Amino acid sequence: MAERRLSDQTSEVLRLFLNDPLREIYGREIIVKTRIPSGSLYPILHRLEATGFLVSKWETLERAAELSRRPRREYRLNPDAADQARAALNRRRRSGAQIASHRAIRSGAV
């Protein structure tokens, strides 16, 4: 996994997958649950997949036909990356706390 600072939106998407690591989730459901617009979400999903955090597959044509819709791309957390995802979120949380602490010290609030 590439080391990169996680944005608020990327962190929110990772947390959604970590809440139920075995579940496959499609894009529209992620949009509804996170309120992240599609123009921001899909680049996040592609980046998380490219870095190995997520894996995806197309829903089968048979399943889509049963439900009278086009096939959807389904995403799930890469089981081999769950620990790295948690660690990345923890690093982000710690670095955010450190930044807040430094700002407070510089402003004289502490």
N, C-alpha and C positions, 0 to 999 in steps of 0.2 A: 504494500500500500504506500502510495506516495505521501510524504509529509506535506501537509498544506493546512493552512488555517481554515477552519470551518466557518462558514457564514451562519447567521441566525437561521436562515431558511434551510440550509443543508443540515444543520444540527436538528432542526425540527423533523425533517424527513427521516434522518437516521433514528431518532427516538421513536418515531411511528413504527419503523420496522423492528426495532429492538423490543417493543411492547409485546410483539407476537412473532418471534423470529422465524417460525416455520410457515407462516401465512403468506400466500401470494396475494398481492394487491395490484390493482390496475390503476392507471394514471388518474382517471376521473375520480375514483374513490380517494386518492391521495389529495387531490385538489379540494374536495369537499371537506376532508378531515383537517387539512392544514391551512386552507384558505390561501394557498400559494397559487398565483395565476399560472396558467399553462405555459405562457411564454418564459416564465422563470423556472417552473417545475421540470420541464423536460430536459433542459440543459443540466440541471442538478442530477436527475436520474441517469443521464448519459455519463456524466462525470463520475458518479458513484459506481456505475457499472464498469467504466474504463479503469478505475482504480481498484476494482475487485471487491468493493463493499457489497454490491448487489449483483444478482444474476437475473436474467429475464428470459421469457419465452413467449411465443404467440399461443394464444388459446387455440384449441383445435377447431377446425372448420365444422366438425360435427357438433361440438358444444355450442358454437356460435349459431349454427343453423337451428338447433333445438330451441334457442332463445330468440330466434328471428332478428339477429343483429350481425354486424361485422365482427370478425375476431378482434380481441383486445390483446395488447401486450401486457403480460403479467410480470410483476417484479417481486422478488423476495430477497431477504438478507442472505448473503453467501454464508453458509454455516461456518466456513473456515475463517470468516472475517468478523464474527460477532465480538470476539474479545478485542480486536483492533478498533472496532467501532466504539465500543464502550470506553476504551482508553483514549481515543480521539476526543470524545465528548468530555471526559474527565479533564484532559489537558486544556480544552477550551474553557471549561468552567473555572479551573485554577488560574489560567492566564487572565480571564475576565475579572476575577477577584483581585489579582495583583494589580491590574490596571486601575481598578476602582480605588484600591488602597493608595497607590502612587498619586492619583489625582487628588484624593482627600488630603494627603500630606502636603502636596504642592499648594493647595488652596488654603491651607492653614486650618482645615476643619478638624484635624486630629492633633 
